[in-house]
């Protein structure tokens, strides 16, 4: 257990330190630095006996990180494919452990689910035309992610929902950067930090809250 804990905190340290290298040129070193934190979370999950689907989701997320560490449409679509697979793994896990009655047990859960739906669909409508031929697959990806977040409302621990919501926020900001604001926007540099902080915090929260299942 001590070894697994060490792996976890190493992941957190590397994930936090990535903020230092994030604005630098996209090199292989930067790509590896971006990939390793979530890969270590996957290792940690495996060491503590977490559900195999969680281990797989984290590993696929690390693969997506590696792909998105580079520029170009091919790298972007590779990242989308990896994260789509990760989300499918997350959804499969959540379907097996979520209790729908919990999702309707408290008013905040219903309100939160509605807000997630409105925000997600609003962004999807806004980027539909700029996304062009990729609009349909991106739309399916976003809707799957929305289902993922809704499923977390069926678990007792609200931190699972917080983690999934942060994950979705990260993806929505990333999508808006690519198909709405563009790299020339004055706030694009700050948005890159928002994407990483929300994404990595989400993966840490999901690892901690879902590992016991």
CORSULJO-V217599 format. One record per backbone hydrogen bond with DSSP energy under -1.0 kcal/mol. NH is the residue of the N-H (numbers start at 0). CO is the residue of the C=O. Records with the same first field share a line. If there is no record, write none. Layout:
NH: CO  CO
//
This chain:
4: 0
5: 1
6: 2
7: 3
8: 4
9: 5
10: 6
11: 7
12: 8
13: 9
14: 10
15: 11
16: 12
17: 13
18: 15
19: 16
21: 17
23: 20
26: 24
30: 26
31: 27
32: 28
33: 29
34: 30
35: 31
38: 34
39: 35
40: 36
41: 37
42: 38
43: 39
44: 40
45: 41
46: 42
47: 43
49: 44
53: 50
54: 50
55: 51
56: 52
57: 53
58: 54
59: 55
60: 56
61: 57
62: 58
63: 59
64: 60
65: 61
66: 62
67: 63
69: 66
75: 71
76: 72
77: 73
78: 74
79: 75
80: 76
81: 77
82: 78
83: 79
84: 80
85: 81
86: 82
87: 83
88: 84
89: 85
90: 86
91: 87
92: 88
93: 89
94: 90
95: 91
97: 93
98: 153
101: 98
104: 101
109: 105
110: 106
111: 107
112: 108
113: 109
114: 110
115: 111
116: 112
117: 113
118: 114
119: 115
120: 116
121: 117
122: 118
123: 119
124: 120
125: 121
126: 122
130: 126
131: 128
133: 130
134: 131
137: 133
138: 134
139: 135
140: 136
141: 137
142: 138
143: 139
144: 140
145: 141
146: 142
147: 143
148: 144
149: 145
150: 146
151: 147
152: 149
153: 150
154: 151
159: 156
161: 157
162: 158
163: 159
164: 160
165: 161
166: 162
167: 163
168: 164
169: 165
170: 166
171: 167
172: 168
173: 169
174: 170
175: 171
176: 172
177: 173
178: 174
179: 175
180: 175
181: 176
184: 181
187: 184
190: 186
191: 187
193: 189
194: 190
195: 191
196: 192
197: 193
198: 194
199: 195
200: 196
201: 197
202: 198
203: 199
204: 200
205: 201
206: 202
207: 203
208: 204
209: 205
210: 206
212: 209
//
